[in-house]
Amino acid sequence: MTSWSFDSEAETGTWETVKSPVDVTLRAVTSTANGPCAVGNKGYVIGRSETEGWGVVIENGPAAAENSLYTVAATDDGKRVWFAGGNGALGYYDLEKHERRDFSEPKGMDATITSLTVSGKRSTEKLLLADDSGNVLPGEMKSDGVTMDWSHISQPAGDSALNALCSSQQGVGYGVDSNANVWQTTSDEGWERVGIDDASNSFYAAAADGGRILVGGGNGRVYVTPDFKVWTPFNVGNFTVETLDVDGDEMIAAGGSGNIVYRMGESDWQNVEWSKSKTILGVVLGQPSVGVGKGGTIVEQKPDDGDSWGGPKNPDDEPDSTSSTSSTSGGSSSDSTSGDSTNSTEEQQYDEDSTAS
């Protein structure tokens, strides 16, 4: 005889804001071999050290042009971080060489690159880029490990942009659009629609791990599937889901009005309590799990024992319902041009808190 299975409540832990090295809007965050890394307006790339907290890694983007960065993703080994944004800005920061390279406007893609996903280890990675005009561009690293071979630009959803991209460990890419469509790459570098027939909300976020795909968007909707045959819907709150992450049995979603919700296994989605209410635009699970958003907001999950993962806390941790988008001015960097027409500049390690020169 079978019995009923009731959802339990997941423990969200304690979250708190921490000191940010910038006051510009932070738009995305990812995990790397050095710890969390976030990107935002004015081309800022910031990283977290276990001992020093958050510091500026790059202050003005891949081409030192201060184009805002909208998306970030790391290679599977976490040793190279790719980021992209306004005016076709694209580049990476190599954690082992402490070096950035500029690949901006690949194949003439000069619109705002709003999403990217990376699959594979450093020097053998594959990329998918999506811009706000509906264009999607795949590419892969050449055998020299530092130059890219770009394929052809396509428009899976026509003129509709793919608002978010993610990829599986096998290198299969997925994208979502504002018409409740989920797209999957095919073996011939094309795309096919794989959902969602009964959905009516715009999608703005996507994440993949271990064969499980999550997508989310308007009206607090999150959909989960292991096989694209059945999409399980969840209503995680009265807010727009701007960002998602999944790691094994853990899932996290965040977005409007500072909402962050967390789920472990088959438990219910639980609200994460924290002291701010600014929109969260990026989340990543890890040690610590991190959310980033408007006004340079950084919120972290504390470890279970109540101690810190490392790094100073925000001394001015008072409730604040404003949504500041003020920015700081970045300095300039002098880039040398390599033989492959990409720009390379040595930058600072994550544990340094001053800006790059």
VMD Tcl script that draws the C-alpha trace (Angstrom):
set ca {
  {0.00 0.00 0.00}
  {1.28 3.44 -0.89}
  {0.90 6.46 1.35}
  {0.51 10.18 0.83}
  {3.67 12.20 0.32}
  {3.54 15.63 1.95}
  {5.88 18.50 1.13}
  {8.24 19.49 3.91}
  {9.78 22.90 4.54}
  {13.33 23.57 3.43}
  {15.72 25.45 5.70}
  {16.74 28.65 3.92}
  {19.39 29.61 6.45}
  {20.26 33.19 7.39}
  {20.93 35.74 4.66}
  {22.46 39.18 5.07}
  {23.75 42.03 2.93}
  {27.50 42.48 2.75}
  {29.76 45.36 1.79}
  {29.88 45.96 -1.96}
  {32.89 47.56 -3.70}
  {30.56 49.30 -6.19}
  {27.23 51.12 -6.11}
  {26.23 50.35 -9.70}
  {23.53 47.81 -10.53}
  {24.88 44.26 -10.51}
  {23.08 42.18 -13.13}
  {24.43 38.63 -12.90}
  {26.58 36.34 -10.75}
  {28.28 32.99 -11.23}
  {30.54 30.54 -9.40}
  {34.24 30.27 -10.22}
  {37.28 28.44 -8.89}
  {38.08 31.59 -6.88}
  {34.56 32.08 -5.52}
  {31.51 34.05 -6.69}
  {31.93 36.61 -9.47}
  {29.38 39.28 -10.45}
  {29.08 41.82 -13.27}
  {27.15 45.03 -13.74}
  {26.87 48.55 -15.07}
  {29.90 50.51 -16.31}
  {31.65 47.22 -17.11}
  {32.41 46.27 -13.53}
  {33.49 42.71 -12.77}
  {33.78 41.98 -9.06}
  {34.86 38.86 -7.21}
  {34.70 37.48 -3.70}
  {37.71 36.39 -1.68}
  {37.42 34.11 1.36}
  {39.51 36.54 3.41}
  {38.98 40.00 1.90}
  {35.33 39.97 0.87}
  {34.32 41.52 -2.44}
  {36.68 43.54 -4.62}
  {36.91 44.93 -8.13}
  {38.56 42.66 -10.70}
  {37.83 44.72 -13.83}
  {36.42 48.23 -13.68}
  {35.51 49.01 -17.29}
  {34.61 45.87 -19.24}
  {36.47 43.69 -21.71}
  {37.45 46.57 -24.04}
  {37.93 49.21 -21.31}
  {34.92 51.00 -22.82}
  {32.67 51.02 -19.72}
  {29.84 49.19 -21.50}
  {27.43 47.75 -18.96}
  {27.66 43.98 -18.51}
  {24.45 41.96 -18.36}
  {25.56 38.36 -18.17}
  {28.37 36.18 -16.83}
  {29.21 32.47 -16.92}
  {32.24 30.37 -16.05}
  {33.82 27.34 -17.65}
  {33.05 23.96 -16.09}
  {36.29 24.04 -14.08}
  {35.65 27.63 -12.99}
  {39.04 28.82 -14.25}
  {37.80 31.22 -16.92}
  {34.94 33.71 -16.60}
  {33.08 35.04 -19.66}
  {30.99 38.22 -19.56}
  {29.02 40.24 -22.09}
  {26.82 43.31 -22.40}
  {26.15 46.58 -24.17}
  {27.31 47.35 -27.73}
  {28.39 43.75 -28.28}
  {30.83 43.77 -25.36}
  {32.30 40.30 -24.83}
  {35.38 38.98 -23.13}
  {36.83 36.70 -20.53}
  {38.99 36.87 -17.44}
  {41.44 33.98 -17.00}
  {41.87 33.16 -13.33}
  {45.18 31.33 -13.77}
  {46.84 33.96 -15.96}
  {45.10 36.93 -14.27}
  {44.38 38.21 -17.75}
  {41.37 39.53 -19.66}
  {40.75 39.21 -23.38}
  {38.39 41.22 -25.52}
  {36.17 39.46 -28.09}
  {33.64 42.26 -28.51}
  {31.26 42.37 -31.49}
  {31.77 38.74 -32.57}
  {30.62 38.18 -36.17}
  {29.37 41.77 -36.17}
  {27.02 41.25 -33.21}
  {26.99 44.82 -31.91}
  {23.64 44.95 -30.07}
  {23.38 44.36 -26.33}
  {24.33 40.78 -25.49}
  {21.86 39.96 -22.73}
  {22.67 36.32 -22.09}
  {25.46 33.80 -22.52}
  {26.14 30.25 -21.45}
  {29.43 28.34 -21.34}
  {30.03 24.60 -21.53}
  {33.35 22.78 -21.18}
  {36.62 23.39 -19.38}
  {38.99 26.31 -19.79}
  {40.64 26.41 -23.22}
  {38.15 23.93 -24.73}
  {34.88 25.74 -23.94}
  {31.84 26.31 -26.13}
  {29.69 29.45 -25.93}
  {26.20 30.55 -26.85}
  {25.42 34.28 -26.99}
  {22.02 35.95 -27.30}
  {21.35 39.64 -27.94}
  {18.28 41.83 -27.52}
  {17.49 41.70 -31.24}
  {16.79 37.97 -31.30}
  {20.20 36.92 -32.61}
  {21.96 33.86 -31.20}
  {25.60 33.03 -31.94}
  {27.44 29.79 -31.08}
  {31.19 29.53 -30.89}
  {33.93 27.29 -29.58}
  {37.50 27.71 -28.53}
  {40.15 26.80 -31.08}
  {42.96 24.35 -30.32}
  {45.25 27.17 -29.17}
  {42.90 27.74 -26.23}
  {42.70 31.52 -26.64}
  {40.97 32.26 -29.97}
  {37.33 31.61 -30.86}
  {35.78 29.96 -33.90}
  {32.36 31.55 -34.37}
  {29.57 29.82 -36.27}
  {26.58 31.51 -37.96}
  {24.02 33.80 -36.35}
  {20.45 32.47 -36.14}
  {17.11 33.66 -34.75}
  {15.35 30.72 -33.06}
  {12.40 32.89 -31.96}
  {12.40 35.27 -34.91}
  {12.71 38.87 -33.80}
  {11.95 37.88 -30.19}
  {15.04 37.83 -28.00}
  {16.08 34.81 -25.99}
  {15.99 36.37 -22.54}
  {18.10 33.68 -20.88}
  {20.39 30.85 -21.91}
  {21.72 27.82 -20.06}
  {23.48 24.60 -21.04}
  {23.80 21.01 -19.88}
  {27.04 19.27 -18.97}
  {26.84 17.59 -22.38}
  {26.91 20.97 -24.11}
  {23.24 21.12 -25.12}
  {21.98 24.69 -25.06}
  {18.59 25.98 -23.93}
  {16.92 29.37 -24.28}
  {13.66 31.04 -23.25}
  {11.71 33.95 -24.71}
  {8.89 36.31 -23.79}
  {6.28 34.12 -25.53}
  {6.54 31.22 -23.05}
  {8.75 29.23 -25.43}
  {11.66 27.02 -24.41}
  {14.22 26.26 -27.13}
  {16.89 23.57 -27.38}
  {19.91 23.32 -29.66}
  {20.08 20.51 -32.22}
  {23.05 18.51 -33.50}
  {23.22 20.58 -36.70}
  {23.60 23.87 -34.79}
  {19.91 24.61 -35.18}
  {17.13 25.04 -32.63}
  {13.88 23.27 -31.81}
  {11.01 24.25 -29.52}
  {10.61 21.92 -26.51}
  {7.89 23.74 -24.49}
  {5.81 24.98 -22.83}
  {2.37 24.40 -24.33}
  {0.22 25.44 -21.38}
  {2.31 28.37 -20.19}
  {1.21 31.96 -20.77}
  {3.85 33.98 -18.94}
  {6.98 35.57 -20.33}
  {10.18 33.75 -19.39}
  {13.25 35.63 -18.19}
  {15.39 32.98 -16.48}
  {16.73 29.49 -17.15}
  {19.07 27.07 -15.38}
  {20.20 23.48 -15.93}
  {21.94 20.84 -13.84}
  {22.02 17.05 -13.82}
  {19.45 16.67 -16.58}
  {16.96 18.99 -14.88}
  {15.89 22.25 -16.55}
  {14.28 25.20 -14.74}
  {12.67 28.20 -16.41}
  {10.92 31.15 -14.78}
  {9.33 34.50 -15.45}
  {6.20 36.55 -14.96}
  {3.70 36.15 -12.11}
  {6.10 34.09 -10.02}
  {5.99 31.08 -12.30}
  {8.75 28.48 -12.31}
  {8.62 25.30 -14.41}
  {10.81 22.24 -13.88}
  {11.35 19.27 -16.18}
  {13.72 16.27 -16.27}
  {12.85 15.19 -19.81}
  {10.72 17.85 -21.60}
  {7.76 15.48 -21.54}
  {6.25 16.91 -18.36}
  {6.76 20.44 -17.04}
  {5.89 20.81 -13.36}
  {4.63 24.34 -12.61}
  {5.23 26.24 -9.38}
  {3.93 29.59 -8.17}
  {6.78 30.86 -6.02}
  {5.32 34.28 -5.20}
  {3.81 37.49 -6.46}
  {6.90 38.74 -8.28}
  {8.69 38.43 -11.60}
  {11.34 35.72 -11.55}
  {14.45 37.38 -13.00}
  {17.03 34.72 -12.17}
  {17.35 31.03 -11.29}
  {19.96 28.51 -10.27}
  {19.95 24.76 -9.64}
  {22.62 22.57 -8.08}
  {21.69 18.96 -7.43}
  {18.62 18.96 -5.19}
  {18.86 22.69 -4.48}
  {16.90 25.29 -6.44}
  {16.74 29.05 -6.00}
  {14.74 31.80 -7.71}
  {14.78 35.57 -7.23}
  {13.55 38.81 -8.72}
  {11.26 41.74 -8.10}
  {11.11 43.58 -4.75}
  {14.07 41.62 -3.43}
  {12.23 38.30 -3.34}
  {14.40 35.19 -3.01}
  {12.87 31.72 -2.69}
  {14.63 28.42 -2.06}
  {13.73 24.75 -2.49}
  {15.54 21.59 -1.41}
  {14.52 18.28 -2.99}
  {10.75 17.83 -2.90}
  {10.15 20.40 -0.18}
  {8.02 23.52 -0.57}
  {9.55 26.72 -1.89}
  {10.49 28.90 1.09}
  {10.96 32.67 1.25}
  {14.43 33.85 2.15}
  {14.36 36.58 4.78}
  {16.86 39.40 4.44}
  {17.00 43.08 5.31}
  {16.81 44.77 1.89}
  {14.10 44.99 -0.79}
  {15.92 45.89 -3.98}
  {15.31 43.81 -7.10}
  {17.60 40.79 -7.31}
  {18.86 40.24 -10.85}
  {21.27 37.35 -10.30}
  {21.60 34.41 -7.92}
  {24.01 31.52 -7.60}
  {24.08 28.55 -5.22}
  {27.32 27.76 -3.43}
  {29.34 28.50 -0.32}
  {28.08 31.08 0.07}
  {24.97 31.31 -2.04}
  {24.77 34.86 -3.36}
  {22.21 37.27 -4.79}
  {23.06 40.55 -6.52}
  {20.96 43.43 -7.76}
  {20.27 47.12 -7.97}
  {22.48 49.73 -6.34}
  {25.37 47.30 -5.91}
  {23.32 45.09 -3.59}
  {25.00 41.84 -2.52}
  {23.23 39.41 -0.20}
  {24.83 36.20 1.04}
  {23.74 33.10 2.91}
  {25.56 32.58 6.18}
  {26.88 29.10 7.07}
  {24.80 26.89 9.36}
  {27.09 27.45 12.35}
  {26.38 31.19 12.23}
  {29.98 32.10 11.43}
  {31.01 33.91 8.28}
  {32.17 32.35 5.00}
  {34.81 35.08 5.11}
  {34.96 38.75 4.17}
  {33.66 41.88 5.90}
  {29.96 42.47 6.42}
  {28.09 45.60 5.47}
  {28.42 48.07 8.37}
  {25.28 49.91 7.25}
  {22.83 47.00 7.13}
  {19.58 48.87 7.64}
  {16.31 48.20 5.79}
  {16.10 50.16 2.53}
  {13.21 49.99 0.10}
  {14.77 52.24 -2.55}
  {16.07 50.98 -5.88}
  {19.17 53.05 -6.54}
  {20.89 52.74 -9.90}
  {23.69 55.21 -9.31}
  {27.07 54.38 -10.78}
  {30.71 55.06 -10.13}
  {33.12 56.10 -12.83}
  {35.68 53.56 -13.94}
  {39.25 54.34 -14.86}
  {41.02 53.36 -18.05}
  {43.19 50.39 -18.94}
  {45.82 50.11 -21.61}
  {45.25 46.96 -23.68}
  {47.74 45.33 -26.01}
  {46.43 43.67 -29.17}
  {47.35 40.04 -29.73}
  {47.79 38.34 -33.08}
  {44.22 37.05 -33.09}
  {42.74 40.58 -32.91}
  {41.64 40.13 -29.32}
  {42.78 42.41 -26.55}
  {44.66 41.03 -23.57}
  {45.31 42.80 -20.27}
  {46.60 41.47 -16.99}
  {44.14 42.19 -14.19}
  {44.04 41.78 -10.46}
  {43.23 38.69 -8.50}
  {39.92 38.36 -6.66}
  {41.50 38.92 -3.29}
  {42.64 42.43 -4.17}
  {40.22 45.18 -3.30}
  {41.53 48.03 -5.42}
  {40.47 48.78 -9.00}
  {42.38 47.56 -12.03}
  {44.84 49.92 -13.56}
}
mol new
graphics top color blue
foreach p $ca { graphics top sphere $p radius 0.5 }
foreach p [lrange $ca 0 end-1] q [lrange $ca 1 end] { graphics top cylinder $p $q radius 0.2 }
display resetview
